[in-house]
Amino acid sequence: MIQKISFYVFFLFLPAFVLAQHQELDSFQPKKFTQITLAFTSGFALTQTALYFAWYQSYPQQGFHFRDDLHQWNGSDKMGHAFSAYALSDMLYNGLRYTGVQKKKSAIFGSLTGFMAVNSIEIMDGFSAQWGASMSDVAANALGSGFFLAQQLLFDKQIVMLKFGFRPRAISDPILQARSNELFGSFPAHIIKDYNASSIWACLHLHQFRPQSKFGFLGLALGIGSQNLYGAEDNKFKLNGIEYDYSSIPRVHEYMLGLDIDWTKIPAKKPWLKTTFKVLNYIRIPLPALQMNSQGEFSAWLLR
């Protein structure tokens, strides 16, 4: 599911955000608003069409139904949903602000539209025999959009930002490597598919407390991820017609504390560079971090 959500993040709202001006406006600009609206609606239609042919066309359709997947993938799927809804809400908010829409209206409309756009996938899933609509996905989407909206209405800014992290892992067992390739694909597709390499981070930066600090772009981040996931619910699988049981490998949660950078607080005069920094701010690049997993194992990383 996370790859479908990521499809929206990178191909739906990003064009609308890039089309936006790089300075918030206080007066409504109908022409700019039309540009953002057209970018969004056309992007939405194209994305829905691409998703259908990429994921749904090959599977039979049936009556709308639900499927309980709350306990699958160690919750990594739900974290991906929450982050994606948060990022989409933020992107659309910024797009609206650059057209002169009032802050409160931009926050409400951006978060609601982001929430509904992500949930459109649940409708397609609900009619597919291969999948099914998931109420836990809907709840995770609401959490992400609601987290953005609450901060924007209460503080007029995002004090705690959600970011996506990725760190590939070496797999020594050839069977598990083949299984990982089967599940998540190879580079670059596995960047948005691999639950064992992805993580979601909540980031708080120094400029929130010391606005004039030269190091205000630095901050701390709390992250959560998973490891040793080779199936949705367990590590039993069939590969090339052979049954494998890797239940002896524990499926673990990982909890991290590390450094982070708020790229939007790094001075940039060029509009294209400001846009680049804003987009980059949805990603936590690997930096020093401490880690503990659900097995009680502790480790320190130069880049995590």
C-alpha positions as CSV (number, residue, x, y, z in Angstrom):
1,M,0.0,0.0,0.0
2,I,2.8,2.5,0.8
3,Q,4.0,2.5,-2.8
4,K,0.5,3.7,-3.9
5,I,0.5,6.5,-1.3
6,S,4.0,7.5,-2.3
7,F,2.7,7.8,-5.9
8,Y,0.5,10.6,-4.7
9,V,3.2,12.4,-2.8
10,F,5.6,12.6,-5.8
11,F,3.2,12.9,-8.7
12,L,0.1,14.6,-7.5
13,F,0.7,17.5,-5.2
14,L,4.4,18.1,-6.0
15,P,3.7,19.7,-9.4
16,A,1.1,22.0,-7.8
17,F,3.7,23.0,-5.1
18,V,6.4,23.7,-7.7
19,L,4.1,25.9,-9.7
20,A,3.5,28.1,-6.7
21,Q,5.3,31.3,-6.1
22,H,8.0,31.3,-3.4
23,Q,6.6,34.1,-1.3
24,E,3.3,34.0,0.6
25,L,0.8,36.6,-0.5
26,D,-1.7,38.5,1.6
27,S,-4.2,39.3,-1.2
28,F,-6.0,36.6,-3.2
29,Q,-4.6,36.1,-6.7
30,P,-7.3,34.4,-8.9
31,K,-4.8,33.6,-11.7
32,K,-2.4,31.8,-9.4
33,F,-5.3,30.1,-7.7
34,T,-6.5,28.8,-11.1
35,Q,-3.0,27.5,-11.9
36,I,-2.9,25.6,-8.6
37,T,-6.4,24.2,-9.0
38,L,-5.7,23.0,-12.6
39,A,-2.4,21.5,-11.5
40,F,-4.1,19.6,-8.7
41,T,-7.2,18.4,-10.6
42,S,-5.3,17.3,-13.7
43,G,-2.6,15.7,-11.5
44,F,-5.4,13.9,-9.5
45,A,-7.0,12.5,-12.7
46,L,-3.7,11.4,-14.2
47,T,-2.6,9.8,-10.9
48,Q,-5.9,7.9,-10.5
49,T,-5.6,6.6,-14.1
50,A,-2.0,5.6,-13.6
51,L,-2.8,3.8,-10.4
52,Y,-5.6,1.8,-12.0
53,F,-3.4,0.5,-14.8
54,A,-0.4,-0.1,-12.5
55,W,-2.1,-1.9,-9.7
56,Y,-5.8,-2.7,-10.3
57,Q,-6.3,-3.6,-14.0
58,S,-4.8,-7.1,-13.7
59,Y,-7.1,-8.1,-10.8
60,P,-10.9,-8.9,-10.8
61,Q,-13.3,-6.4,-9.4
62,Q,-16.0,-7.2,-6.8
63,G,-18.5,-5.5,-4.6
64,F,-17.1,-2.9,-2.2
65,H,-15.6,-4.6,0.9
66,F,-13.3,-4.0,3.8
67,R,-10.1,-5.9,4.9
68,D,-8.5,-5.7,8.3
69,D,-4.8,-5.2,7.9
70,L,-4.0,-3.4,11.1
71,H,-1.5,-6.0,12.3
72,Q,0.4,-6.3,9.0
73,W,3.9,-5.1,8.4
74,N,4.6,-4.2,12.0
75,G,2.5,-1.0,11.6
76,S,5.0,0.4,9.1
77,D,2.3,0.7,6.5
78,K,0.2,2.9,8.8
79,M,3.1,5.2,9.6
80,G,3.6,5.6,5.9
81,H,-0.1,6.6,5.5
82,A,0.2,9.1,8.3
83,F,3.3,10.7,6.9
84,S,1.9,10.9,3.4
85,A,-1.4,12.5,4.5
86,Y,0.7,15.0,6.5
87,A,3.0,15.8,3.6
88,L,0.1,16.2,1.1
89,S,-1.7,18.5,3.5
90,D,1.4,20.6,3.9
91,M,2.1,20.8,0.2
92,L,-1.4,21.9,-0.7
93,Y,-1.4,24.5,2.2
94,N,1.7,26.0,0.8
95,G,0.3,26.1,-2.7
96,L,-2.8,27.9,-1.5
97,R,-0.9,30.4,0.6
98,Y,1.2,31.3,-2.5
99,T,-2.1,32.2,-4.2
100,G,-3.1,34.6,-1.4
101,V,-5.8,32.3,0.3
102,Q,-6.0,33.2,4.0
103,K,-3.9,31.0,6.4
104,K,-6.8,29.4,8.2
105,K,-8.7,28.6,5.1
106,S,-5.5,27.2,3.5
107,A,-4.9,25.0,6.5
108,I,-8.4,23.6,6.6
109,F,-8.8,23.1,2.9
110,G,-5.3,21.8,2.4
111,S,-5.6,19.2,5.2
112,L,-9.2,18.1,4.2
113,T,-8.2,17.8,0.5
114,G,-5.0,15.9,1.3
115,F,-7.0,13.5,3.5
116,M,-9.7,12.9,0.9
117,A,-7.1,12.4,-1.9
118,V,-5.2,9.7,0.0
119,N,-8.5,8.0,0.9
120,S,-9.5,7.7,-2.7
121,I,-7.1,4.8,-2.8
122,E,-9.2,3.0,-0.2
123,I,-12.2,3.3,-2.6
124,M,-10.3,1.6,-5.4
125,D,-8.9,-1.0,-2.9
126,G,-12.5,-1.6,-1.7
127,F,-13.7,-2.7,-5.2
128,S,-10.6,-4.9,-5.9
129,A,-10.6,-8.6,-5.1
130,Q,-6.9,-8.4,-4.4
131,W,-7.2,-5.8,-1.7
132,G,-10.0,-4.2,0.4
133,A,-10.7,-0.9,2.0
134,S,-9.0,-0.5,5.4
135,M,-10.4,1.5,8.2
136,S,-7.0,1.5,9.9
137,D,-5.6,3.2,6.8
138,V,-8.3,5.8,7.0
139,A,-7.5,6.4,10.6
140,A,-3.8,6.8,9.9
141,N,-4.6,9.2,7.1
142,A,-6.8,11.2,9.5
143,L,-4.0,11.2,12.1
144,G,-1.5,12.6,9.5
145,S,-3.7,15.4,8.1
146,G,-5.1,16.2,11.6
147,F,-1.5,16.5,13.0
148,F,-0.7,19.1,10.3
149,L,-4.0,21.0,10.8
150,A,-3.8,21.1,14.6
151,Q,-0.3,22.6,14.6
152,Q,-1.2,25.1,11.9
153,L,-4.3,26.3,13.7
154,L,-2.8,26.4,17.1
155,F,0.7,27.7,16.4
156,D,0.4,29.1,12.8
157,K,3.4,26.9,11.9
158,Q,4.7,23.3,12.0
159,I,6.6,23.0,15.3
160,V,7.1,19.3,14.9
161,M,7.6,18.1,11.3
162,L,7.2,14.6,10.0
163,K,9.8,13.3,7.6
164,F,10.5,10.1,5.7
165,G,13.8,8.4,6.1
166,F,15.5,5.6,4.1
167,R,18.6,3.5,4.8
168,P,19.2,0.4,2.8
169,R,20.4,-2.8,4.6
170,A,22.7,-5.5,3.5
171,I,21.2,-9.0,3.5
172,S,23.7,-11.8,3.7
173,D,21.2,-14.7,3.3
174,P,20.6,-15.2,-0.5
175,I,17.1,-16.6,0.1
176,L,16.0,-13.5,2.1
177,Q,17.7,-11.2,-0.4
178,A,15.6,-12.9,-3.2
179,R,12.5,-12.6,-1.0
180,S,13.2,-8.9,-0.4
181,N,13.6,-8.3,-4.1
182,E,10.3,-10.1,-4.8
183,L,8.5,-8.0,-2.2
184,F,10.1,-4.6,-2.6
185,G,11.8,-4.6,-5.9
186,S,15.3,-3.3,-6.6
187,F,16.7,0.2,-6.7
188,P,15.2,2.7,-7.1
189,A,11.7,1.2,-6.6
190,H,12.5,-0.2,-3.2
191,I,13.1,3.3,-1.8
192,I,9.3,3.7,-1.4
193,K,8.5,0.0,-1.0
194,D,11.0,-1.5,1.5
195,Y,9.5,-1.6,5.0
196,N,12.9,-2.8,6.3
197,A,14.7,0.3,5.1
198,S,12.2,3.1,5.6
199,S,11.4,5.0,8.7
200,I,9.2,8.0,9.8
201,W,10.7,10.8,11.9
202,A,9.2,13.5,14.1
203,C,11.6,16.5,14.0
204,L,12.0,19.5,16.3
205,H,14.5,22.2,15.5
206,L,16.5,24.8,17.4
207,H,15.0,27.8,15.6
208,Q,11.7,27.1,17.3
209,F,13.3,28.2,20.6
210,R,16.2,30.4,19.4
211,P,15.0,32.1,16.2
212,Q,18.2,34.2,15.9
213,S,20.7,31.3,16.3
214,K,23.1,30.6,13.5
215,F,22.5,26.9,14.1
216,G,18.7,27.2,14.1
217,F,18.5,24.8,11.2
218,L,19.8,21.9,13.4
219,G,17.4,19.8,15.5
220,L,16.6,16.5,17.0
221,A,14.4,13.8,15.5
222,L,12.6,10.8,17.0
223,G,12.2,7.9,14.5
224,I,10.5,4.6,14.2
225,G,11.0,1.8,11.8
226,S,11.1,-2.0,11.4
227,Q,13.5,-4.8,10.5
228,N,13.3,-8.4,9.4
229,L,9.9,-8.1,7.7
230,Y,9.6,-10.7,4.9
231,G,5.9,-11.1,4.9
232,A,2.8,-9.1,5.9
233,E,2.2,-11.0,9.2
234,D,5.0,-13.5,9.5
235,N,8.3,-14.7,7.9
236,K,6.8,-17.8,6.2
237,F,6.8,-17.6,2.4
238,K,7.0,-19.5,-0.8
239,L,9.8,-18.6,-3.3
240,N,10.1,-20.3,-6.6
241,G,7.7,-23.0,-5.5
242,I,9.6,-23.8,-2.3
243,E,8.2,-23.2,1.2
244,Y,10.5,-21.3,3.6
245,D,10.1,-20.7,7.3
246,Y,12.2,-17.9,8.8
247,S,10.1,-17.6,12.0
248,S,13.3,-17.8,14.0
249,I,14.2,-14.3,12.8
250,P,12.4,-11.8,15.1
251,R,10.3,-9.1,13.4
252,V,11.4,-6.0,15.4
253,H,10.5,-2.4,15.9
254,E,13.3,0.2,15.9
255,Y,13.3,3.4,17.9
256,M,15.8,6.1,17.0
257,L,17.0,9.5,18.3
258,G,19.1,11.5,15.9
259,L,20.1,14.8,14.4
260,D,18.1,16.5,11.7
261,I,18.3,19.6,9.4
262,D,15.5,22.1,8.6
263,W,16.5,22.9,5.1
264,T,14.1,25.9,4.9
265,K,16.2,27.7,7.5
266,I,19.3,27.6,5.3
267,P,19.6,31.0,3.5
268,A,18.8,30.7,-0.3
269,K,18.2,33.6,-2.7
270,K,17.3,31.7,-5.8
271,P,13.6,30.6,-6.1
272,W,14.6,27.2,-7.5
273,L,16.9,26.6,-4.6
274,K,14.1,27.6,-2.1
275,T,11.8,25.1,-3.8
276,T,14.5,22.4,-3.7
277,F,15.0,23.0,0.1
278,K,11.3,22.8,0.7
279,V,10.9,19.5,-1.1
280,L,14.0,18.2,0.6
281,N,12.5,19.1,3.9
282,Y,10.1,16.1,3.7
283,I,13.1,13.8,3.8
284,R,15.4,13.1,6.8
285,I,18.8,12.5,5.3
286,P,21.0,10.0,7.2
287,L,22.8,11.6,10.1
288,P,24.2,10.5,13.5
289,A,21.7,8.6,15.6
290,L,21.2,6.3,18.5
291,Q,18.9,3.3,18.1
292,M,17.2,0.7,20.3
293,N,14.9,-2.1,19.0
294,S,12.1,-4.0,20.6
295,Q,14.5,-6.8,21.5
296,G,16.4,-4.4,23.8
297,E,19.4,-4.1,21.5
298,F,21.2,-0.8,21.5
299,S,23.4,0.7,18.8
300,A,24.9,4.0,17.6
301,W,25.2,5.0,14.0
302,L,27.3,7.6,12.3
303,L,24.6,7.7,9.5
304,R,21.1,6.5,10.3
